[in-house]
């Protein structure tokens, strides 16, 4: 076994999930994440946890959903019972076919997502972390050889996370003190309020309210969105290619949209429920270890020189204690490349221009 797999497991268990002796741990394992699961199980055994492993297969899910009549039980009690007794939930991604669910009917997918909302909330109440094991299907999707893709994944995951957390804290401080964010680039001019929100320094650890490995972004929960935004980074959502997405907002809600590819899928996402037409997240990528787009949101949204907006559910970590924020059964991220002819401003002051932050060498203080 590649030594980096064991190192990945240690980062996941120690830095990311902060697993302690006696924790009840659920480990969800995708079809081709077996080697990482073995390494993580060993680390969890050394710490004296109680482990329950579940199988997460896109092909199994497809078989179930395409055969079902669509009348799903609301919030099944057996699933809730497991999650309500769970301290740590680890999701190890890495399937065999990235398009396995592409032919699941949209209505079925929406109904299933709505039926599992309470279970999803229960999982979010755990110390959950999602990571990915490099697989040949993911390498193919990224357009890389398997060996090159493994190097890419581990360069993104095996970082000096403590040092990166210190750098990202600068952006968190600016967002926490700010009232409005504006993003300007080709086909994008959008403003959103962030007053009263708390930004998350997402450095791959639950200690920072961060739940992805790799991570490397600072995100918050915007509202009162106005303007239009163009997402030029292609992505695969629900097994369908989505490309050149354009959204127009008025009074915080999507009022018009288009996509060069995957427009039906986009429409289905936005029609899931009322909250699916409002923003739940503004995220700003800062992981310079991710140096190319791979058609995988776990990596692409963390890449330096990008911002992403998510329609749907807002994360509680960004919200005041007495506020629920935007609620939805979905949370779908879409990405814009900010490396050229772009500006991100907070309260009228440029913070990032052409992908470079104002504390980095090469920042251009002049307007685009």
C-alpha positions as CSV (number, residue, x, y, z in Angstrom):
1,X,0.0,0.0,0.0
2,X,1.2,3.5,-0.9
3,X,2.6,5.2,2.3
4,X,0.6,8.3,1.4
5,X,-2.6,6.4,2.0
6,X,-1.6,5.9,5.6
7,X,-0.6,9.5,5.9
8,X,-4.0,10.5,4.4
9,X,-5.7,8.4,7.0
10,X,-3.8,10.0,9.8
11,X,-4.6,13.5,8.6
12,X,-8.3,12.6,8.4
13,X,-8.5,11.0,11.8
14,X,-6.2,13.3,13.8
15,X,-6.3,16.8,12.1
16,X,-9.6,16.8,10.3
17,X,-12.1,14.8,12.5
18,X,-10.2,15.1,15.8
19,X,-11.3,11.6,16.7
20,X,-11.1,10.6,20.4
21,X,-11.2,7.4,22.3
22,X,-14.7,6.1,22.8
23,X,-16.2,8.0,19.9
24,X,-19.0,6.3,17.9
25,X,-17.7,6.5,14.3
26,X,-19.6,5.8,11.1
27,X,-17.4,5.3,8.1
28,X,-19.1,5.5,4.7
29,X,-16.9,3.7,2.1
30,X,-17.3,4.2,-1.7
31,X,-16.8,1.3,-4.1
32,X,-13.1,1.9,-4.8
33,X,-12.0,3.5,-1.6
34,X,-11.2,0.2,0.0
35,X,-7.5,0.8,0.6
36,X,-8.1,4.2,2.4
37,X,-10.9,2.5,4.4
38,X,-8.4,-0.1,5.6
39,X,-5.9,2.5,6.7
40,X,-8.6,4.6,8.4
41,X,-10.0,1.6,10.2
42,X,-6.5,0.8,11.5
43,X,-6.1,4.3,12.8
44,X,-9.6,4.2,14.4
45,X,-8.8,0.9,16.1
46,X,-5.6,2.3,17.6
47,X,-7.7,5.1,19.2
48,X,-10.2,2.8,20.7
49,X,-13.3,4.0,18.8
50,X,-16.5,2.1,18.1
51,X,-16.7,1.7,14.3
52,X,-19.7,1.1,12.1
53,X,-18.9,0.8,8.3
54,X,-21.5,1.4,5.6
55,X,-21.2,0.9,1.9
56,X,-21.7,3.9,-0.4
57,X,-22.1,2.9,-4.0
58,X,-23.5,5.1,-6.8
59,X,-24.4,2.0,-8.8
60,X,-26.3,0.5,-5.8
61,X,-28.1,3.9,-5.3
62,X,-29.0,4.0,-9.0
63,X,-30.5,0.5,-8.9
64,X,-32.6,1.4,-5.9
65,X,-33.8,4.8,-7.1
66,X,-34.6,3.8,-10.7
67,X,-36.7,0.8,-9.5
68,X,-38.5,2.7,-6.8
69,X,-42.0,4.2,-7.4
70,X,-40.8,7.5,-5.9
71,X,-43.0,7.4,-2.8
72,X,-40.2,7.5,-0.3
73,X,-40.7,7.2,3.5
74,X,-40.1,10.5,5.1
75,X,-37.1,10.5,7.4
76,X,-36.7,6.7,8.0
77,X,-36.3,6.0,11.7
78,X,-33.6,3.4,11.3
79,X,-31.3,5.8,9.5
80,X,-32.0,8.6,12.0
81,X,-31.3,6.2,14.9
82,X,-27.8,5.4,13.6
83,X,-26.9,9.1,13.0
84,X,-28.3,10.3,16.3
85,X,-25.9,8.0,18.1
86,X,-22.9,9.0,15.9
87,X,-20.1,11.2,17.1
88,X,-18.0,11.2,14.0
89,X,-19.1,10.5,10.4
90,X,-16.4,9.9,7.8
91,X,-17.3,9.7,4.1
92,X,-14.6,8.2,1.9
93,X,-15.4,8.9,-1.7
94,X,-14.1,7.2,-4.7
95,X,-16.5,5.3,-6.9
96,X,-16.2,3.3,-10.1
97,X,-18.4,5.5,-12.5
98,X,-18.7,9.2,-12.0
99,X,-21.9,9.2,-14.2
100,X,-23.6,6.2,-12.6
101,X,-26.6,8.2,-11.5
102,X,-27.0,10.3,-14.7
103,X,-30.2,8.5,-15.8
104,X,-32.1,8.7,-12.5
105,X,-35.3,10.6,-13.2
106,X,-35.1,14.2,-11.9
107,X,-38.4,13.9,-9.9
108,X,-37.2,10.7,-8.2
109,X,-33.9,12.4,-7.2
110,X,-35.7,15.4,-5.8
111,X,-38.2,13.3,-3.9
112,X,-35.5,11.1,-2.4
113,X,-33.5,14.2,-1.3
114,X,-36.5,15.8,0.4
115,X,-37.3,12.5,2.2
116,X,-33.8,12.4,3.7
117,X,-33.6,16.0,5.0
118,X,-33.8,15.1,8.7
119,X,-31.2,12.4,8.2
120,X,-29.0,15.0,6.5
121,X,-29.4,17.4,9.3
122,X,-28.5,14.7,11.8
123,X,-25.4,13.9,9.9
124,X,-24.5,17.6,9.8
125,X,-24.8,17.6,13.6
126,X,-21.9,15.1,13.9
127,X,-18.2,15.8,13.5
128,X,-18.4,14.9,9.8
129,X,-15.6,15.0,7.3
130,X,-15.8,14.1,3.6
131,X,-12.6,13.1,1.7
132,X,-11.7,11.2,-1.4
133,X,-9.5,8.3,-2.4
134,X,-7.9,8.6,-5.9
135,X,-9.4,6.2,-8.3
136,X,-9.0,5.5,-12.0
137,X,-12.5,6.8,-12.8
138,X,-11.8,10.1,-11.1
139,X,-8.4,10.3,-12.9
140,X,-10.2,9.7,-16.2
141,X,-12.8,12.4,-15.4
142,X,-9.9,14.8,-14.6
143,X,-8.1,14.0,-17.8
144,X,-5.0,12.6,-16.1
145,X,-3.1,9.3,-15.9
146,X,-3.8,7.5,-12.7
147,X,-0.3,8.1,-11.4
148,X,-0.4,11.8,-12.1
149,X,-3.9,12.0,-10.5
150,X,-2.6,10.3,-7.3
151,X,0.2,12.9,-7.1
152,X,-2.4,15.7,-7.6
153,X,-4.7,14.4,-4.9
154,X,-2.0,14.0,-2.3
155,X,-0.5,17.4,-3.1
156,X,-3.9,18.8,-2.2
157,X,-4.5,16.8,0.9
158,X,-1.1,16.4,2.6
159,X,-0.6,20.1,3.3
160,X,0.7,22.1,6.2
161,X,-2.8,22.9,7.3
162,X,-1.9,24.9,10.3
163,X,0.2,27.3,8.2
164,X,-2.6,27.6,5.6
165,X,-5.1,28.3,8.4
166,X,-3.0,31.3,9.4
167,X,-3.0,32.7,5.9
168,X,-6.7,32.2,5.4
169,X,-7.5,33.9,8.7
170,X,-6.7,37.2,7.0
171,X,-9.6,36.8,4.7
172,X,-11.9,35.6,7.4
173,X,-11.2,38.8,9.4
174,X,-12.1,41.0,6.4
175,X,-15.4,39.0,5.7
176,X,-16.4,39.0,9.4
177,X,-16.0,42.8,9.5
178,X,-17.7,43.4,6.2
179,X,-21.2,44.2,5.1
180,X,-21.2,43.7,1.3
181,X,-19.3,41.6,-1.2
182,X,-19.2,42.5,-4.9
183,X,-17.8,40.2,-7.6
184,X,-17.0,41.7,-11.0
185,X,-15.7,39.9,-14.1
186,X,-16.7,39.1,-17.6
187,X,-20.5,38.5,-17.6
188,X,-20.6,38.8,-13.8
189,X,-21.5,41.8,-11.6
190,X,-23.1,40.6,-8.4
191,X,-23.5,42.0,-4.9
192,X,-24.5,40.2,-1.7
193,X,-24.9,41.1,1.9
194,X,-22.7,39.4,4.5
195,X,-23.5,41.7,7.5
196,X,-24.0,39.7,10.7
197,X,-22.5,36.5,9.2
198,X,-19.5,34.6,10.4
199,X,-17.0,33.4,7.9
200,X,-15.5,29.9,8.3
201,X,-11.7,29.4,7.9
202,X,-12.1,26.1,6.2
203,X,-8.7,24.5,6.8
204,X,-9.9,20.8,6.8
205,X,-10.7,20.4,10.5
206,X,-13.9,20.3,12.5
207,X,-12.0,22.4,15.0
208,X,-12.5,25.2,12.5
209,X,-16.0,24.2,11.4
210,X,-14.4,22.8,8.3
211,X,-15.6,19.4,7.0
212,X,-13.8,18.6,3.7
213,X,-10.4,17.1,3.1
214,X,-8.9,18.6,1.1
215,X,-10.1,22.1,2.0
216,X,-8.6,25.5,1.7
217,X,-11.4,28.0,1.3
218,X,-13.0,30.7,3.4
219,X,-16.8,30.7,3.1
220,X,-19.8,32.6,4.5
221,X,-23.6,32.7,4.1
222,X,-24.7,35.6,1.9
223,X,-28.2,37.0,1.5
224,X,-30.0,39.9,-0.4
225,X,-28.2,38.9,-3.6
226,X,-28.6,41.2,-6.6
227,X,-27.1,41.0,-10.1
228,X,-25.9,38.3,-12.4
229,X,-23.1,35.8,-12.3
230,X,-21.5,33.5,-14.8
231,X,-19.9,30.2,-13.8
232,X,-17.3,29.3,-16.4
233,X,-15.8,26.2,-14.7
234,X,-17.5,23.0,-16.0
235,X,-18.7,20.4,-13.4
236,X,-20.6,17.2,-13.1
237,X,-23.7,17.3,-10.9
238,X,-25.9,14.3,-10.4
239,X,-24.0,12.5,-13.2
240,X,-24.7,15.3,-15.7
241,X,-22.2,17.8,-17.2
242,X,-23.1,21.4,-16.3
243,X,-21.2,24.1,-18.2
244,X,-21.5,27.9,-18.8
245,X,-24.1,28.5,-16.2
246,X,-25.6,32.0,-15.9
247,X,-27.9,33.1,-13.0
248,X,-29.7,36.4,-12.5
249,X,-30.8,37.4,-9.0
250,X,-33.4,39.9,-7.8
251,X,-34.4,40.4,-4.2
252,X,-32.1,37.5,-3.3
253,X,-33.7,35.0,-5.6
254,X,-32.8,33.4,-9.0
255,X,-35.3,34.9,-11.5
256,X,-33.6,33.8,-14.7
257,X,-31.0,31.2,-15.7
258,X,-29.3,29.4,-18.5
259,X,-26.6,26.8,-19.2
260,X,-24.6,26.0,-22.2
261,X,-24.9,22.3,-21.2
262,X,-27.1,20.6,-18.6
263,X,-29.8,23.2,-18.4
264,X,-32.5,20.6,-17.5
265,X,-30.4,19.5,-14.6
266,X,-29.9,23.1,-13.5
267,X,-33.7,23.7,-13.7
268,X,-34.3,20.6,-11.6
269,X,-31.9,21.8,-8.9
270,X,-33.6,25.2,-8.8
271,X,-37.1,23.7,-8.6
272,X,-36.3,21.4,-5.7
273,X,-37.8,23.8,-3.1
274,X,-38.1,27.6,-2.5
275,X,-34.6,27.7,-0.9
276,X,-33.0,26.2,-3.9
277,X,-33.3,29.6,-5.7
278,X,-31.4,31.5,-3.0
279,X,-27.7,31.4,-2.1
280,X,-26.5,29.4,0.8
281,X,-22.8,30.0,0.4
282,X,-20.1,32.3,-0.9
283,X,-16.7,30.5,-0.9
284,X,-13.3,31.8,-1.9
285,X,-10.6,29.2,-2.9
286,X,-7.2,29.5,-1.3
287,X,-5.5,26.1,-1.7
288,X,-2.6,26.7,-4.0
289,X,-1.8,23.0,-3.9
290,X,-4.7,22.5,-6.3
291,X,-3.3,23.8,-9.6
292,X,-5.9,22.6,-12.2
293,X,-9.6,21.9,-12.6
294,X,-10.6,18.2,-12.4
295,X,-14.4,18.3,-12.7
296,X,-14.6,17.3,-9.0
297,X,-16.2,20.0,-6.7
298,X,-14.3,18.8,-3.6
299,X,-11.0,20.0,-5.3
300,X,-12.1,22.6,-7.8
301,X,-13.9,24.9,-5.3
302,X,-10.8,25.1,-3.1
303,X,-8.5,26.1,-5.9
304,X,-6.8,29.4,-5.6
305,X,-8.0,32.0,-8.2
306,X,-11.6,30.9,-7.9
307,X,-14.8,31.8,-6.1
308,X,-17.9,29.6,-5.8
309,X,-21.5,30.3,-5.0
310,X,-23.9,27.6,-3.8
311,X,-27.7,27.7,-4.3
312,X,-29.6,26.0,-1.4
313,X,-28.8,25.3,2.2
314,X,-26.7,27.6,4.3
315,X,-24.3,26.3,6.9
316,X,-25.2,26.9,10.5
317,X,-21.6,27.8,11.4
318,X,-22.0,31.1,9.4
319,X,-25.2,32.1,11.1
320,X,-26.2,33.9,14.3
321,X,-27.5,31.6,17.0
322,X,-31.0,32.9,16.6
323,X,-31.2,32.6,12.8
324,X,-31.8,29.6,10.6
325,X,-30.6,31.1,7.3
326,X,-31.5,29.7,3.9
327,X,-33.1,26.2,4.1
328,X,-33.2,23.7,1.3
329,X,-32.8,20.0,0.6
330,X,-29.9,20.9,-1.8
331,X,-26.6,22.6,-1.6
332,X,-25.1,22.9,-5.1
333,X,-21.8,24.7,-5.7
334,X,-20.9,26.4,-9.0
335,X,-17.4,27.9,-9.7
336,X,-16.0,31.0,-11.4
337,X,-12.4,31.4,-12.5
338,X,-11.1,34.7,-11.1
339,X,-7.6,34.5,-12.5
340,X,-8.1,37.2,-15.2
341,X,-10.0,40.5,-15.5
342,X,-11.8,40.1,-12.2
343,X,-12.2,41.8,-8.8
344,X,-13.6,40.7,-5.5
345,X,-14.4,43.7,-3.2
346,X,-15.6,44.0,0.4
347,X,-17.4,47.2,1.2
348,X,-15.9,48.8,-2.0
349,X,-12.3,47.9,-1.2
350,X,-10.6,45.4,-3.6
351,X,-9.5,42.3,-1.7
352,X,-8.6,40.1,-4.6
353,X,-7.8,41.1,-8.2
354,X,-7.1,38.6,-11.0
355,X,-6.7,35.8,-8.5
356,X,-4.2,37.6,-6.3
357,X,-5.0,38.7,-2.7
358,X,-4.0,42.1,-1.5
359,X,-1.4,40.6,0.9
360,X,0.2,38.6,-1.8
361,X,3.0,39.7,-4.2
362,X,1.7,41.0,-7.5
363,X,-1.5,42.4,-6.3
364,X,-2.7,45.2,-8.6
365,X,-4.4,48.0,-6.7
366,X,-5.7,49.6,-9.9
367,X,-9.3,48.8,-11.1
368,X,-9.7,46.4,-14.0
